[in-house]
């Protein structure tokens, strides 16, 4: 197991069992197995009490991951914790539900032949993205071999704002990562200058529908048009993979006129996170290919296991079926109109909240939450006595987790706070966040001026 950087700061003392368990004087080692058993209630209470030190998930404005589901979904997941997704012969209906989900997404994203939907569930969109990238690399290799050309030094092109899973993909599968930098007010990949990064060794371009840095959509249609022009000029056909980790569960419901999916012939595959705006607890992701030709057959393994030959394309093997079942529950429970209502409410909260924060006077909006219900804010240039990192730390005192970070290379001068609005984050919670933000900013300003009551507490 990888060592956590804070591990050395953790106490090495044994855990003391509370007296009311009737186990006075008993201590439990922290980092090795105890010699004997514990009563279930004792073990539960020890773990439960330690977890109280975690943050409140509902107040976590940092994560895109779903933190609330309906009780009926909770029950369904509990009923499926013991079902292994890989064992399709033993759990055929769970396998059928996975297939239905792939078909639903295939139709939602306008695949040309949704009757023969090609895709699968994964442990999250990171695994799904890697599978999409792996298919692009293998198809590129096959094309090069068929043309009698060397299939070496592949590269993949994307904006520098991509999620770290793409770095992992490039590293693990020996693909050169060509990152298009940020520039002035351009915070994500655009069609501008894209051709300079592409050549005959480019396996694909990754377009992100919803940047994690600021919630903005990359212009997938314009990117595809630029690659169309590139092919017309050079003869080089560069496919596009859409990393729709968040936006692929938002745009179909709120931005139906936005063309970003399989309606664009150059889009070969799309991944998404079921556990983000798919509204399922972690972890489940989805990858869907345009058609069967976009997924090389030699990447699919047929495994004779537990009574049947089963196709599998994944980076892992055994995993629970609970999240896939919960995804199907959401599809049935919400339907198109329900997803549109939930995502629309989140966007409404995001745009209203960003406007109220801008009205505080200390902040300037980078984005306003009108694409993904996610926005980034910076301190105005004239604010010099404290930083967004100070603001983030101050909000933690009230239980809010609002991340502060700097943008990547070429815009490392830009430090922002980011707010993610998810299902369960209401207007009421947003109002409380604004009130706490106002109070903390006032306190920071007093501390900057060295006021006598700067550290005071008012009842």
Secondary structure, DSSP 8 states (H G I E B T S, - for coil): ----TTGGGS--S-EE--GGGT-TT-EE-SSS--SS---HHHHHHHHHHHHTTS--GGGB-S--S-----HHHHHHHHHHTT-BTT-TTTSHHHHHHHHHHHHHHHHHTT-TTGGG-EEEEESSHHHHHHHHHHHHHHHHHHHHHHTT----S-EEEEETT--HHHHHHHHHTT-EEEEE--BTTB-S--STTGGGG--TTEEEEEEEBS-TTT--B--HHHHHHHHHHHHHHH-----EEEE-TTGGGTHHHH-TT---STTSTTEEEEEEETTTTT---S--EEEEESSGGGS-GGG-EEEEETTEEEEE--S----BSHHHHHHHHHHHHHHHHHHHHHHHHHHHHHHHHHHHHHTTSSEEES--SSSSSEEEEEE-TT--SS-HHHHHHHHHTTT-B--EEE--TT-TT-EEEEEE--TT--HHHHHHHHHHHHHHHHHHHHHHHT-TTTT----
